[in-house]
Amino acid sequence: MIRSGVHKSVQSLEQDIRDWIAQWNDNARPFVWKKTAEEILESLAKYLRRISGA
């Protein structure tokens, strides 16, 4: 709804975000991390090394 939607005003976007939150909360489920903290930090370190020369 939010990604593919067309919003003609900030108020329209805000209402769609509120609607999405309400819908999510009706069927809430915990977020499950797919990577370990070490994997995330290594990925970030690689990215920072890559852009440091930019």
C-alpha positions in Angstrom: 0.0 0.0 0.0 2.7 2.5 1.0 5.4 1.4 -1.6 3.1 1.2 -4.6 0.6 3.8 -3.6 0.2 7.2 -5.1 -0.3 9.9 -2.5 -1.6 13.4 -3.5 -0.9 14.9 -0.1 1.1 14.4 3.0 -2.2 13.8 4.9 -3.0 11.0 2.4 0.4 9.3 3.0 0.1 9.7 6.8 -3.4 8.1 6.7 -2.1 5.2 4.7 0.8 4.7 7.1 -1.7 4.8 10.1 -3.9 2.2 8.3 -0.9 0.0 7.6 0.1 0.2 11.3 -3.4 -0.7 12.5 -3.6 -3.6 10.1 -0.1 -4.9 11.2 -1.0 -4.6 14.8 -4.1 -6.7 14.3 -1.9 -9.6 13.2 1.4 -8.7 14.9 4.3 -11.1 14.9 7.8 -10.8 16.2 10.6 -9.9 14.0 13.1 -12.7 13.6 16.7 -11.8 12.8 18.2 -14.0 10.0 21.8 -13.0 10.6 24.0 -13.0 13.7 25.3 -9.7 15.0 28.7 -10.6 13.8 27.4 -11.1 10.2 25.6 -7.8 10.3 28.7 -6.0 11.6 31.0 -7.6 9.0 28.6 -6.7 6.2 28.6 -3.1 7.5 32.4 -3.1 7.7 32.7 -4.3 4.1 30.4 -1.6 3.0 32.3 1.1 4.8 35.6 -0.1 3.4 34.1 0.0 -0.1 32.8 3.6 0.2 35.7 5.0 2.2 37.6 5.6 -1.1 34.7 7.4 -2.7 
